Each structure stands twice: as structure tokens, then as C-alpha cells.
Amino acid sequence: MPGTVGRVPTPATPAATAATADAAGVVLGHPWAATPLGPPQQWDPAVRGVVDLVLASPVPMMLAYGDDLLMLYNDGYAALIGDRHPGAVGRPAAEVFADVWGEPGVGDVVTRAYRRGESFLEKEVVLPFDRARPGAREQAVFTRGHSPVRDSAGRVVGVLTVAAETSHVTEQLQSLSDVAAALAGTLTLDDVARVALRYLLTAFDADRVTFGVDDGAGWRTVRRVRGELLDEADERLPPLWRRSPADSPGPLIVAARTGVPQFVGDGQPLRDIAVDRHDQKVRALAAQPLRTSALRGGLTVGYHAARPWSAAERALLAASAELIGQAAERARRFETQHGTAQLLQRSMLPEHLPDLPRLRIAARYDPGVDGNAAGGDFYDAFLLPTGELGVVLGDVAGHDVQAAARMGQVRAALRALALADPRPDAVLAGLDRLVASLGTETGSQELFVTVVFGVVDAHRERLTLASAGHPAPLVRRAGADGEPVAAYLDVPPGAPLGLGCTPRTTTVPFAPGDTLLLFSDGVIERRRRSLAAGLDDLAVAVAGAASGDPRALCAVATAAVAGATEDDVAVLAVEHALIPSRSASMEVPAEPTAPSRVRHWMTAQLTDWQVPEGVVGAAVLCTSELTTNALLHAGTAARVEIDLSPERLLVSVADSGTRGTVTRARTDTLSSRGRGLGLIEQLSDAWGTDPTVRGSTVWFEILIPAEPPRVGTPPAG
């Protein structure tokens, strides 16, 4: 957990005393390493997010963590439990409330929320421990919301309790508890925007809501309106952010800029910035700033009818803004760290792979669960002085900047050794000496490096490989009956580099139609599953792929084994093409007419290549959607590439940036509000997204139907 947590002072109440002040300080100073929660620096990101929200909230909140329901809470909750604080921090709830834990509505509701993973609302109850506290007011009525808290893997690890003295707004309080738990699982500003807009629209029963943050010299905002039809696919799409200048007169931006809330009960609050009838119809509007140390932003809630803003509504909106603001600040911090780590990682990998007439090459790298850390997986493909192709995939143990730096050293040294003497055993023997030297130089005995290096000779149709402790490569070939088969090559694994590796080479046939797949252990390793099962799943998936195209096989390989992996994933595929493919590309400027220009260019090119009419129509439509997506969400120029072989058409659209600081590359980020996603899935045989050094590449593949035999022409053979 960060050493500093943004906190909002809790308003003084008759129950608050000096003993209940600064619960955050007590929590941050507690020796958590001696508890099942562990040291703060090792907390799960989702749990850390909940802790940040709890400590920053002015609303009484308590997190009960783990099977023992260890207590962690803020100033507001400390005031409720009186002299049980500060001794309650880090102790099981059953011990802290031993005198009342067995009473109905105390231990049973918290335990139920934890065991069943279900939210629960207690409406207007008298807290048993409030009665037991000396000096407590008689019959103080509270509403409590209990929501399960999940970690990054989706497991229930605790219960978040939100409590407030109330005589109304019970449903809104439950919504506040649920949104706090939902915000704890967000990673990017896109995620925060989706959760915040959905919550504001439903909890306040509003007609129009907006969320916005500062964006360098200006602002970016996103809106939801009542009745807007969003299906499941739409909910996964990136929000459609709108840019506004720094001096915009919009209520959200004015509130964000000044830090002062605005409330209009009846009028035309959006008259000067209205973009459509939804804005023009708003008569009542509340604009609330997001107050954080590292981010400026705001949110609005609007209605088509006049509305007096009650004190309770204003307080609820302020509490909501605190939760959303803390989540937004954390998301921006994540995006910045994530972007730096991933840029470091990807800048050490080749930005472009060789473009050869008979060898098609593709690679994919995906970070592990913790996207903030750079990893040590690497791949490379390069031409050798002999005219052959060198291919390599390796793994340097670790998930930090040091691992990435060592990976860069190993990759650079391997290429230099291979250019001098391309024999795989000689290359790995030289690398072994380098890694041993690095280990001695740094005094580290934990420098663990595995690598497989191969030389592809397309002219002689053979492949020579050597391995240093790395998983055996996989080759997809045409079977005797014409159906593809996938088999692992019998390559002596040897010892990892730096441990006296004595590699041996293996030479196998590599005929036209074959595809080689190199992969890291993150592809096949899963918790509670054997390595053999992962290897079997990968072989079955590769053999069953629609084609041997390298880009499609990389996507198939990364999704072959079910379940999440905490390790990085790297895949490199090389296909020995039966017939050289034809390719063309087009640079697409970030202009409104660009998709139309792409459609005309692509139609002309594919028609000239005599591609079947049905394939042309589907490909042009899908490419138009991807181009629109790249221009809309990346905001930069794009590049369209088409590659045609006798068996398939491959199209890719690459952007060179993002509208925000960094966004995660995902296969569901299509622009047409759900329509694009359905089109790509229906019209293509395979598709996916590959992150690159400066942006992302979205691609799809359409198989070319076999031509029927001509009338009067006897069948072959």
C-alpha cells in the first residue's frame, strides 16, 4: 500500500473523541506482516484499492479481511465503536465484538456476506455495540451495507461494511457500499468511468450523468443518459471521451477547476455547452468536484424536471465523489506505472520482424497479472549472414526492471553471437559464459535464464535447434490424411544458462506448410494443473487452429490453456509458406474521411488480386470498423496491412498511441457500440489484438474458399 493515503477529515460528532482520531494512522502503522494479510507492499492490488477507499472516505467503513475477518477501518467507523478503538485494528471481528457477536444482525450478517459472496443490507437497525458503548445516544438508528470484497483473481477475501445513521436513503447507501467494492477492482480511468456512470445513473435515478478528469492542457469527459441502450458488448467498449478546452464554461469543468460544488434547482445549466437534445432538456443539475492530490475532475447528475437538492442528496453526492475520486487517482497512477513498465519491456523487443517471401513470422507478448512490472520474457527473429533465419525465445527470471535489463543484455548478446557463428550450440555456449559472468559480477546466485535458439533454412527445408532449459518447441504439420497435427520436437533441454550449459543441436525437416511455435512457460503453466496437461492443451489447440498462419497461431497459443497466469507470456511463430504471399499497406491519416479512403483502396486492391467477391465484402467491412476504431480511440494515424496467401487473407490495423496516458490492449475495443464486435466475430475466421511498442494492432483472418473443380476437368490424381 502506498505510504501516503489521501484522507478527508471526518466531521466532528458528539461521539467522536481524541481516542477515535486518525484511524488511518493506526491502520498504516499496524504490523500487518504478522497477520494473514501480510506486509502492505505485498497486498493484492484489489485489496489495496479497498483499503485506500476505506481510509479516504468520510462515511464509516470497515473491511473485515480473511477467514478471521481481521478489522481495518476509518475514522468514521472508529467513532462508532468507541473505546474498542484502536485495539480493534488487525484483530478478528469476533474477538473485538465478543460480547455481542452472537446476537442477530452482528456476526451472522458479516459471515454470510463472506461465505456466500452476496451483498446484504440491514435497514434501520440499532447497533448492539452502540448500545454497549458508554455515553451512546439512545436508539440511534443505522443502516449498514455489507458487500463481498474480491481480489484480482475474483476470490472473495473479505467483507466491506458501510454504516451511516439514517432514516432514509437506505437503497442509496447499499449502492454506495456496492460501488465502493466495484471501484476497488478498477485499474484504468476507462474502468472507473464505466463504474461511476452506471452507479450515478441508477443510484440517483438521474436523466443524465457525466464524469470528467483533467487531460494535460484541457479536460476529457464522458456521458451517460437515461434510456441509452447498452448491451453486454457495449459495456466492454472504451467510453467515448469528449475533449474540452481548459477554460470551458461547463458546470463539471468549472466545479473541477474551482473545487466548489454547484447546484441548480431549475434553469438551463447546460445551455452554453449543449451538444444535443439530451443536454438541452436538463433543468436541474448538481456538479461535484473530485478532490484528490494528484488529479482534478468532477461529476454531474442532471434531471429534466426541477429538483430541490436536499442536504442528504448533497452529502451522498459528496461521499460518492470521494470514492470515485480516490479510484480515479489510483487508476491514473496505475496507468502511468503500467505504461512506463510496458514501454520499457516492449522497447527491448524487436519492433519489426523480418519480411520474407517464404517465411511468415509473428510474435506476441502479454504481461502477467501485475501489469505494473516489467518482465524477462523475450523473443527475436533476424536474418543471418548465410541467408537463413535465426529465431529465439527466452525467459529471464524476475518481474522487475532488473529482469528486463538482463533480458536486454541476453537478447543483444545472442544476436551478436549468432551473427558471428550461427550454430545454435555455439551460440548458447557463448551465452552460458555471459550469464555466468553477469552472475559473478552482480554477486547474484539467482540469475536464472532459459532460452531456445533455432536456425531456419527455407531453401534446404530444415530447422536446427538447441535449448538451454526451455520448453520444447511445437511444430504444426500436415498429417497423412491431410488434417494438421502438432508435435513437440525432441530437443535435448540442457541446463539453464549460467550453470555450465552444454547444449546439443537437433535438426528436423521444416517443409512448406509447416509452422514452428516457440513459447514461454507462462503459456502452459497454471496453478493446480500439471505441466503435462498444459502441454497437451496447447498441442490440441494448435492442431485444431483454422490455419497455420503465425499471427493466428500466436493468438490460439496464448488462449490454449484455461485459467489466468501470473507469469508473462511470449510466443513466436514461423510458417514455411507453400506459396509466397502478396502484401500491400496503406498509411491512414487521422481524418474523418479516412475510413472511406481505406474502403476504396482495399476494394480495388483485393479485386485486382482476384479475391472472391464474398471475401472482399467481408474484409472491407471489417477493415472499415477497425480503422474507425483506431482513429476514434487512439486519436492518431493508423496503418492498414493486407497479406494474401492461397488459403487465407490476413488484415491488420495498427495505431501508434492512445487518447489517454495508457490503455490496456483488449480484443473487445471496437468502435461501433457493439456492432463492430459482432461483425468481426461473424465475418472472420480468427481475430485478436497484439500490443506493440507504441500502440496496438488489431487483426483478422478470413479463409479463402477452395475453388470448385471446373466442368469437364477431371479431378487431380
MOWO-V655894 format. One record per backbone hydrogen bond with DSSP energy under -1.0 kcal/mol. CO is the residue of the C=O (numbers start at 0). NH is the residue of the N-H. E is the energy in kcal/mol with one decimal. If there is no record, write none. Layout:
co->(CO:CO)
nh->(NH:NH)
e->(E:E)
This chain:
co->(12:16:17:21:22:23:24:26:29:30:31:31:34:38:39:43:44:45:46:47:48:49:50:51:52:59:60:61:62:63:64:65:68:69:70:71:73:74:76:80:81:83:85:87:90:91:92:94:96:96:99:100:102:105:106:107:108:109:110:111:119:121:124:126:127:132:140:141:142:143:144:145:146:148:148:150:154:156:157:158:159:160:161:163:168:169:170:171:172:173:174:175:176:177:178:179:181:182:187:188:189:190:191:192:193:194:195:196:197:198:199:200:206:207:208:209:210:211:212:214:217:218:219:220:221:223:224:230:233:238:241:243:244:249:250:251:252:253:254:261:263:264:267:269:275:276:278:283:284:285:286:287:295:296:297:298:299:300:301:301:302:302:309:310:311:312:313:314:315:316:317:318:319:320:321:322:323:324:325:326:327:328:329:330:331:332:333:334:335:336:337:338:339:340:341:342:345:357:359:361:363:365:368:369:375:377:379:381:383:387:388:389:390:391:392:393:394:399:400:401:402:403:404:405:406:407:408:409:410:411:412:413:414:415:416:422:423:424:425:426:427:428:429:430:431:432:433:434:435:436:437:438:445:447:448:449:450:451:452:453:454:455:456:460:461:462:463:464:465:467:472:473:474:475:476:478:482:484:486:488:492:495:505:507:510:513:514:515:516:517:519:520:525:529:530:531:532:533:534:535:536:537:538:539:548:549:550:551:552:553:556:568:569:570:571:572:573:574:574:575:581:583:585:587:588:590:592:593:594:595:596:597:598:599:600:601:602:603:604:605:606:611:612:613:614:615:616:617:618:619:620:621:622:623:624:625:626:627:628:629:632:637:638:639:640:641:642:643:646:647:648:649:650:651:652:653:667:670:671:673:674:675:676:677:678:679:685:687:689:694:695:696:697:698:699:700:700:701:709)
nh->(15:19:20:25:26:27:28:29:31:33:34:37:37:41:42:47:48:49:50:51:52:53:54:55:56:162:73:160:71:158:69:68:92:64:89:62:77:78:80:83:84:87:88:90:70:95:96:97:99:100:102:106:105:109:110:111:112:113:114:115:145:143:141:130:131:135:165:124:163:121:161:119:159:156:157:153:150:65:148:63:146:61:144:142:172:173:174:175:176:177:178:179:180:181:182:183:184:185:191:192:193:194:195:196:197:198:199:200:201:202:203:205:225:301:223:299:221:297:219:217:214:243:212:241:210:208:227:234:236:240:220:218:247:253:254:255:256:257:258:286:284:306:270:273:279:280:281:302:263:300:261:298:213:289:211:287:209:285:206:207:282:283:313:314:315:316:317:318:319:320:321:322:323:324:325:326:327:328:329:330:331:332:333:334:335:336:337:338:339:340:341:342:343:344:345:346:348:576:574:572:570:568:370:372:395:393:391:389:386:383:455:381:453:379:451:377:449:403:404:405:406:407:408:409:410:411:412:413:414:415:416:417:418:419:420:426:427:428:429:430:431:432:433:434:435:436:437:438:439:440:441:443:447:396:496:394:467:392:465:390:463:388:461:509:456:507:454:505:452:450:488:516:486:514:484:481:478:476:474:490:468:498:464:462:513:575:475:573:473:571:522:524:528:533:534:535:536:537:538:539:540:541:542:543:552:553:554:555:556:557:559:365:519:363:517:361:515:359:576:512:643:641:639:637:590:593:596:597:598:599:600:601:602:603:604:605:606:607:608:610:609:615:616:617:618:619:620:621:622:623:624:625:626:627:628:629:630:631:632:633:658:587:653:585:651:583:649:581:703:644:701:642:699:640:697:638:669:672:674:677:678:679:680:681:682:683:700:698:696:691:654:689:652:687:650:684:685:648:712)
e->(-1.2:-1.2:-1.1:-1.5:-2.7:-3.0:-1.6:-1.1:-2.1:-1.4:-2.4:-1.0:-1.5:-2.1:-1.7:-2.8:-2.0:-1.7:-2.3:-2.3:-2.0:-2.7:-2.5:-1.6:-1.1:-2.4:-1.6:-3.1:-1.5:-2.2:-2.8:-1.6:-1.8:-2.6:-3.2:-3.7:-2.2:-2.1:-1.8:-1.7:-1.8:-1.2:-1.5:-2.0:-2.2:-2.0:-2.5:-1.3:-1.6:-2.2:-1.8:-1.5:-1.5:-1.3:-2.5:-2.2:-2.0:-1.8:-3.1:-2.5:-3.1:-1.9:-3.2:-1.7:-1.6:-1.8:-1.5:-3.3:-1.7:-3.2:-2.4:-2.6:-3.2:-3.0:-1.1:-2.1:-2.3:-3.3:-2.8:-2.8:-2.4:-2.2:-2.6:-2.5:-2.0:-2.1:-2.1:-2.1:-2.1:-2.4:-2.9:-1.9:-1.7:-2.5:-3.0:-1.4:-1.1:-1.6:-2.2:-2.6:-2.2:-2.2:-3.0:-2.6:-1.9:-2.4:-2.9:-2.2:-1.7:-3.2:-1.4:-1.2:-2.6:-3.0:-2.5:-1.8:-2.4:-2.1:-2.3:-1.3:-3.0:-2.6:-2.1:-3.3:-2.1:-2.7:-1.7:-2.0:-1.4:-1.4:-2.6:-2.6:-1.6:-2.6:-2.5:-2.5:-2.6:-2.4:-2.4:-3.0:-2.0:-2.4:-1.6:-1.3:-1.9:-1.9:-1.2:-2.6:-3.1:-2.1:-2.5:-2.1:-2.5:-2.7:-2.4:-3.0:-1.6:-2.3:-2.5:-1.5:-2.8:-1.8:-2.3:-2.2:-2.4:-2.5:-2.3:-2.5:-2.5:-2.4:-1.8:-1.9:-2.7:-2.8:-2.2:-2.0:-2.5:-2.5:-2.2:-2.4:-2.5:-2.2:-2.5:-2.9:-2.3:-2.5:-3.6:-2.5:-2.2:-2.6:-2.8:-2.4:-2.2:-2.5:-3.1:-2.3:-1.4:-2.4:-2.8:-2.9:-2.4:-2.8:-1.3:-1.6:-1.3:-2.5:-2.4:-3.3:-2.4:-2.8:-3.2:-2.1:-2.9:-1.9:-2.2:-2.2:-2.2:-2.1:-2.5:-2.4:-2.4:-2.1:-1.9:-2.7:-2.7:-2.2:-2.5:-2.5:-2.1:-2.0:-2.7:-2.6:-2.1:-1.1:-2.7:-2.4:-2.4:-1.9:-2.0:-2.1:-2.3:-1.5:-1.8:-2.9:-2.1:-2.1:-2.5:-2.4:-2.0:-2.6:-2.2:-1.4:-1.2:-3.0:-2.4:-2.8:-3.0:-1.9:-2.0:-2.6:-2.2:-2.3:-2.0:-2.2:-2.7:-2.8:-2.7:-2.3:-2.5:-1.2:-2.3:-3.1:-2.3:-2.1:-3.0:-1.7:-2.1:-2.9:-2.5:-1.8:-4.1:-1.3:-2.8:-2.7:-2.4:-3.1:-2.7:-2.3:-2.5:-2.6:-1.8:-2.2:-1.4:-1.6:-2.3:-2.3:-2.4:-2.1:-2.2:-2.4:-2.3:-2.5:-2.4:-1.8:-2.4:-2.3:-1.7:-2.4:-2.9:-2.0:-1.1:-2.8:-1.9:-2.4:-3.2:-2.2:-3.2:-2.3:-1.0:-4.4:-3.6:-2.9:-2.7:-2.6:-2.2:-1.7:-1.9:-2.5:-2.2:-2.1:-2.4:-2.8:-2.4:-2.1:-2.3:-2.7:-2.0:-2.1:-1.5:-2.4:-1.5:-2.2:-2.4:-1.9:-2.7:-2.6:-2.0:-2.3:-2.6:-2.2:-1.8:-2.3:-2.7:-2.3:-2.3:-2.5:-2.5:-2.5:-2.7:-1.7:-1.5:-3.5:-2.6:-2.4:-2.5:-2.0:-2.9:-2.7:-2.3:-2.7:-2.5:-2.6:-2.4:-2.6:-2.5:-2.1:-1.3:-1.1:-1.9:-1.8:-2.2:-2.4:-2.0:-2.3:-2.8:-1.6:-2.9:-2.4:-2.9:-2.4:-2.4:-3.5:-2.9:-1.9:-2.5:-3.0:-1.3:-2.9:-2.1)
